[in-house]
């Protein structure tokens, strides 16, 4: 999911970014962020994350990448563990 799609998710979750007071930009600017026409600067990105109660990493797509990598690593470890366990069971049956 792209940055603009993650920002646009806020409206689907019922979160309203209240223009100037909440994130310091005009409603039209939020629309540009959501359409992918503009990118927020770091400060606005942080305010968007706070207003939506998510991490800035999530908005940037970092959390998803890390979780995906962790799942791959854990799956690999699990596969090796099961292979070793099967080998031990086979030996114990002899």
Backbone as JSON Lines, residues from 0, in Angstrom:
{"i":0,"aa":"X","n":[0.85,-1.17,0.0],"ca":[0.0,0.0,0.0],"c":[0.91,1.24,0.0]}
{"i":1,"aa":"X","n":[0.62,2.17,-0.88],"ca":[1.42,3.39,-1.0],"c":[1.08,4.38,0.11]}
{"i":2,"aa":"X","n":[1.98,5.34,0.3],"ca":[1.82,6.36,1.33],"c":[0.46,7.04,1.22]}
{"i":3,"aa":"X","n":[0.1,7.47,0.02],"ca":[-1.17,8.19,-0.13],"c":[-2.36,7.3,0.2]}
{"i":4,"aa":"X","n":[-2.25,6.0,-0.07],"ca":[-3.34,5.08,0.25],"c":[-3.47,4.9,1.76]}
{"i":5,"aa":"X","n":[-2.34,4.9,2.45],"ca":[-2.38,4.78,3.91],"c":[-2.99,6.03,4.54]}
{"i":6,"aa":"X","n":[-2.66,7.19,4.0],"ca":[-3.26,8.42,4.51],"c":[-4.76,8.43,4.23]}
{"i":7,"aa":"X","n":[-5.15,7.96,3.05],"ca":[-6.57,7.92,2.68],"c":[-7.35,6.95,3.56]}
{"i":8,"aa":"X","n":[-6.7,5.97,4.15],"ca":[-7.38,5.01,5.02],"c":[-8.05,5.69,6.2]}
{"i":9,"aa":"X","n":[-7.58,6.83,6.58],"ca":[-8.14,7.5,7.75],"c":[-9.63,7.79,7.55]}
{"i":10,"aa":"X","n":[-10.02,8.15,6.35],"ca":[-11.44,8.47,6.13],"c":[-12.3,7.21,6.19]}
{"i":11,"aa":"X","n":[-11.75,6.08,5.76],"ca":[-12.49,4.82,5.81],"c":[-12.68,4.37,7.26]}
{"i":12,"aa":"X","n":[-11.79,4.8,8.13],"ca":[-11.87,4.42,9.54],"c":[-12.58,5.48,10.37]}
{"i":13,"aa":"X","n":[-13.21,6.45,9.71],"ca":[-13.99,7.47,10.41],"c":[-13.17,8.55,11.08]}
{"i":14,"aa":"X","n":[-11.9,8.68,10.7],"ca":[-11.04,9.71,11.3],"c":[-11.08,10.94,10.41]}
{"i":15,"aa":"X","n":[-11.41,12.06,11.02],"ca":[-11.48,13.31,10.28],"c":[-10.29,14.17,10.69]}
{"i":16,"aa":"X","n":[-9.48,14.54,9.7],"ca":[-8.36,15.42,9.98],"c":[-8.88,16.85,9.93]}
{"i":17,"aa":"X","n":[-8.9,17.49,11.08],"ca":[-9.51,18.79,11.24],"c":[-8.58,19.92,10.82]}
{"i":18,"aa":"X","n":[-8.35,20.02,9.55],"ca":[-7.56,21.09,8.93],"c":[-6.42,21.62,9.78]}
{"i":19,"aa":"X","n":[-6.44,22.93,9.93],"ca":[-5.37,23.68,10.58],"c":[-5.09,23.23,12.01]}
{"i":20,"aa":"X","n":[-6.13,22.99,12.8],"ca":[-5.92,22.74,14.22],"c":[-5.26,21.4,14.49]}
{"i":21,"aa":"X","n":[-5.57,20.39,13.72],"ca":[-5.06,19.06,14.01],"c":[-3.7,18.77,13.37]}
{"i":22,"aa":"X","n":[-3.54,19.1,12.1],"ca":[-2.27,18.78,11.44],"c":[-1.59,19.98,10.81]}
{"i":23,"aa":"X","n":[-2.22,21.12,10.85],"ca":[-1.56,22.34,10.39],"c":[-1.57,22.57,8.89]}
{"i":24,"aa":"X","n":[-2.44,21.89,8.16],"ca":[-2.56,22.13,6.71],"c":[-4.03,22.24,6.34]}
{"i":25,"aa":"X","n":[-4.29,22.85,5.21],"ca":[-5.66,23.04,4.75],"c":[-6.26,21.71,4.29]}
{"i":26,"aa":"X","n":[-7.58,21.63,4.32],"ca":[-8.29,20.42,3.89],"c":[-7.9,20.03,2.46]}
{"i":27,"aa":"X","n":[-7.74,21.02,1.59],"ca":[-7.37,20.74,0.2],"c":[-5.99,20.07,0.13]}
{"i":28,"aa":"X","n":[-5.09,20.46,1.02],"ca":[-3.77,19.85,1.05],"c":[-3.87,18.38,1.46]}
{"i":29,"aa":"X","n":[-4.73,18.07,2.43],"ca":[-4.95,16.68,2.83],"c":[-5.45,15.89,1.61]}
{"i":30,"aa":"X","n":[-6.34,16.5,0.84],"ca":[-6.83,15.87,-0.38],"c":[-5.71,15.56,-1.36]}
{"i":31,"aa":"X","n":[-4.74,16.48,-1.47],"ca":[-3.58,16.24,-2.34],"c":[-2.74,15.07,-1.82]}
{"i":32,"aa":"X","n":[-2.59,14.98,-0.5],"ca":[-1.86,13.86,0.09],"c":[-2.57,12.55,-0.22]}
{"i":33,"aa":"X","n":[-3.88,12.55,-0.05],"ca":[-4.67,11.33,-0.25],"c":[-4.72,10.88,-1.71]}
{"i":34,"aa":"X","n":[-4.57,11.83,-2.61],"ca":[-4.6,11.48,-4.04],"c":[-3.2,11.16,-4.57]}
{"i":35,"aa":"X","n":[-2.19,11.41,-3.76],"ca":[-0.82,11.14,-4.19],"c":[-0.19,12.27,-4.98]}
{"i":36,"aa":"X","n":[-0.87,13.42,-5.06],"ca":[-0.34,14.55,-5.82],"c":[0.76,15.28,-5.07]}
{"i":37,"aa":"X","n":[0.74,15.2,-3.75],"ca":[1.76,15.83,-2.91],"c":[2.16,14.87,-1.8]}
{"i":38,"aa":"X","n":[3.34,15.11,-1.24],"ca":[3.81,14.34,-0.09],"c":[3.92,15.26,1.12]}
{"i":39,"aa":"X","n":[3.47,14.8,2.27],"ca":[3.61,15.63,3.47],"c":[5.06,15.69,3.93]}
{"i":40,"aa":"X","n":[5.43,16.82,4.56],"ca":[6.76,16.87,5.15],"c":[6.76,16.06,6.44]}
{"i":41,"aa":"X","n":[7.92,15.92,7.05],"ca":[8.07,15.05,8.22],"c":[7.17,15.47,9.38]}
{"i":42,"aa":"X","n":[7.05,16.76,9.63],"ca":[6.23,17.24,10.74],"c":[4.75,16.93,10.5]}
{"i":43,"aa":"X","n":[4.27,17.17,9.3],"ca":[2.87,16.89,8.97],"c":[2.62,15.39,9.0]}
{"i":44,"aa":"X","n":[3.58,14.61,8.53],"ca":[3.45,13.15,8.57],"c":[3.28,12.68,10.01]}
{"i":45,"aa":"X","n":[4.07,13.24,10.9],"ca":[3.97,12.89,12.32],"c":[2.6,13.26,12.88]}
{"i":46,"aa":"X","n":[2.11,14.45,12.51],"ca":[0.79,14.88,12.99],"c":[-0.33,14.02,12.43]}
{"i":47,"aa":"X","n":[-0.2,13.6,11.19],"ca":[-1.2,12.71,10.59],"c":[-1.21,11.38,11.35]}
{"i":48,"aa":"X","n":[-0.03,10.84,11.62],"ca":[0.07,9.58,12.36],"c":[-0.56,9.71,13.74]}
{"i":49,"aa":"X","n":[-0.28,10.81,14.44],"ca":[-0.85,11.02,15.77],"c":[-2.37,11.15,15.7]}
{"i":50,"aa":"X","n":[-2.86,11.9,14.74],"ca":[-4.3,12.12,14.6],"c":[-5.03,10.82,14.27]}
{"i":51,"aa":"X","n":[-4.38,9.94,13.51],"ca":[-4.98,8.67,13.11],"c":[-4.67,7.55,14.09]}
{"i":52,"aa":"X","n":[-3.9,7.87,15.13],"ca":[-3.53,6.9,16.16],"c":[-2.79,5.69,15.58]}
{"i":53,"aa":"X","n":[-1.86,5.98,14.68],"ca":[-0.98,4.95,14.11],"c":[0.45,5.48,14.17]}
{"i":54,"aa":"X","n":[1.41,4.62,13.91],"ca":[2.81,5.08,13.9],"c":[3.14,5.71,12.55]}
{"i":55,"aa":"X","n":[4.12,6.6,12.58],"ca":[4.6,7.18,11.32],"c":[5.19,6.07,10.44]}
{"i":56,"aa":"X","n":[5.77,5.06,11.07],"ca":[6.28,3.92,10.31],"c":[5.16,3.24,9.53]}
{"i":57,"aa":"X","n":[3.99,3.11,10.15],"ca":[2.87,2.49,9.45],"c":[2.47,3.33,8.24]}
{"i":58,"aa":"X","n":[2.38,4.66,8.44],"ca":[2.0,5.55,7.34],"c":[3.01,5.42,6.19]}
{"i":59,"aa":"X","n":[4.29,5.26,6.54],"ca":[5.34,5.14,5.53],"c":[5.44,3.73,4.95]}
{"i":60,"aa":"X","n":[4.74,2.78,5.56],"ca":[4.78,1.42,5.07],"c":[5.93,0.59,5.63]}
{"i":61,"aa":"X","n":[6.6,1.1,6.63],"ca":[7.76,0.4,7.2],"c":[7.32,-0.78,8.04]}
{"i":62,"aa":"X","n":[6.3,-0.61,8.87],"ca":[5.83,-1.71,9.73],"c":[5.47,-2.94,8.92]}
{"i":63,"aa":"X","n":[4.77,-2.76,7.84],"ca":[4.33,-3.89,7.03],"c":[5.53,-4.64,6.47]}
{"i":64,"aa":"X","n":[6.55,-3.9,6.02],"ca":[7.74,-4.53,5.47],"c":[8.46,-5.35,6.54]}
{"i":65,"aa":"X","n":[8.61,-4.76,7.72],"ca":[9.3,-5.44,8.81],"c":[8.53,-6.69,9.24]}
{"i":66,"aa":"X","n":[7.22,-6.56,9.38],"ca":[6.4,-7.72,9.77],"c":[6.49,-8.82,8.73]}
{"i":67,"aa":"X","n":[6.46,-8.45,7.47],"ca":[6.57,-9.45,6.4],"c":[7.89,-10.19,6.45]}
{"i":68,"aa":"X","n":[8.98,-9.44,6.68],"ca":[10.29,-10.06,6.79],"c":[10.35,-10.98,8.01]}
{"i":69,"aa":"X","n":[9.79,-10.54,9.13],"ca":[9.79,-11.35,10.34],"c":[9.0,-12.64,10.13]}
{"i":70,"aa":"X","n":[7.89,-12.55,9.44],"ca":[7.1,-13.75,9.16],"c":[7.9,-14.74,8.33]}
{"i":71,"aa":"X","n":[8.63,-14.22,7.34],"ca":[9.46,-15.1,6.51],"c":[10.54,-15.78,7.34]}
{"i":72,"aa":"X","n":[11.21,-15.02,8.21],"ca":[12.27,-15.57,9.06],"c":[11.7,-16.62,10.0]}
{"i":73,"aa":"X","n":[10.58,-16.3,10.65],"ca":[9.98,-17.25,11.59],"c":[9.48,-18.51,10.89]}
{"i":74,"aa":"X","n":[8.96,-18.35,9.7],"ca":[8.52,-19.51,8.92],"c":[9.7,-20.41,8.58]}
{"i":75,"aa":"X","n":[10.8,-19.78,8.22],"ca":[12.02,-20.54,7.91],"c":[12.54,-21.27,9.14]}
{"i":76,"aa":"X","n":[12.57,-20.59,10.27],"ca":[13.02,-21.21,11.53],"c":[12.09,-22.37,11.88]}
{"i":77,"aa":"X","n":[10.8,-22.17,11.73],"ca":[9.83,-23.22,12.04],"c":[10.05,-24.45,11.16]}
{"i":78,"aa":"X","n":[10.32,-24.22,9.88],"ca":[10.55,-25.32,8.95],"c":[11.79,-26.11,9.36]}
{"i":79,"aa":"X","n":[12.88,-25.42,9.69],"ca":[14.11,-26.08,10.11],"c":[13.87,-26.85,11.41]}
{"i":80,"aa":"X","n":[13.16,-26.26,12.34],"ca":[12.86,-26.9,13.62],"c":[12.07,-28.19,13.4]}
{"i":81,"aa":"X","n":[11.06,-28.12,12.54],"ca":[10.26,-29.31,12.26],"c":[11.09,-30.41,11.6]}
{"i":82,"aa":"X","n":[12.0,-30.02,10.7],"ca":[12.86,-31.01,10.06],"c":[13.76,-31.7,11.09]}
{"i":83,"aa":"X","n":[14.33,-30.9,11.98],"ca":[15.2,-31.45,13.04],"c":[14.39,-32.37,13.95]}
{"i":84,"aa":"X","n":[13.21,-31.95,14.32],"ca":[12.36,-32.74,15.2],"c":[11.99,-34.07,14.54]}
{"i":85,"aa":"X","n":[11.69,-34.01,13.26],"ca":[11.37,-35.23,12.52],"c":[12.58,-36.16,12.51]}
{"i":86,"aa":"X","n":[13.76,-35.61,12.31],"ca":[14.98,-36.42,12.32],"c":[15.19,-37.07,13.68]}
{"i":87,"aa":"X","n":[14.99,-36.33,14.74],"ca":[15.14,-36.87,16.1],"c":[14.13,-37.97,16.34]}
{"i":88,"aa":"X","n":[12.9,-37.79,15.92],"ca":[11.87,-38.81,16.07],"c":[12.21,-40.06,15.28]}
{"i":89,"aa":"X","n":[12.74,-39.89,14.09],"ca":[13.12,-41.03,13.26],"c":[14.24,-41.82,13.93]}
{"i":90,"aa":"X","n":[15.21,-41.13,14.51],"ca":[16.33,-41.78,15.18],"c":[15.83,-42.53,16.43]}
{"i":91,"aa":"X","n":[14.92,-41.91,17.17],"ca":[14.44,-42.53,18.39],"c":[13.62,-43.78,18.13]}
{"i":92,"aa":"X","n":[13.07,-43.91,16.95],"ca":[12.29,-45.1,16.6],"c":[13.16,-46.31,16.29]}
{"i":93,"aa":"X","n":[14.44,-46.07,16.03],"ca":[15.36,-47.16,15.68],"c":[15.66,-47.99,16.86]}
